[in-house]
Amino acid sequence: MLAQYIKDKGIQEGIPLGETNLLCTQIAEKYSVPDEKLRPVLENLNSEMLLELGKRILYWDSYDKVQDWIRQQTKNAK
């Protein structure tokens, strides 16, 4: 039972980290933004927000839109 709990907990915590890493790489490449600048900001978003942001960057042509969206989401979450 303990092994299953640890396994489940590790998977649940690992998914947002993987999503954050992937999205960070994509945004850094698309908008030429340093990875170390993005990571702390993206780590504040939950899985649903990361998924939504991942969809939106397909259409946005500037990093300013990314920043505005993240600010709005973190403002609403408080």
CORHU-V742626 format. One record per residue. RES is the residue in three letters. SS is DSSP state (A for helix, B for strand, O for the rest). Layout:
BEGIN
res: [RES RES]
ss: [SS SS]
END
This chain:
BEGIN
res: [MET LEU ALA GLN TYR ILE LYS ASP LYS GLY ILE GLN GLU GLY ILE PRO LEU GLY GLU THR ASN LEU LEU CYS THR GLN ILE ALA GLU LYS TYR SER VAL PRO ASP GLU LYS LEU ARG PRO VAL LEU GLU ASN LEU ASN SER GLU MET LEU LEU GLU LEU GLY LYS ARG ILE LEU TYR TRP ASP SER TYR ASP LYS VAL GLN ASP TRP ILE ARG GLN GLN THR LYS ASN ALA LYS]
ss: [O A A A A A A A A A A A A A A A A A A A A A A A A A A A A A A O O O A A A A A A A A O O O O A A A A A A A A A A O O O O O O A A A A A A A A A A A A A A A O]
END
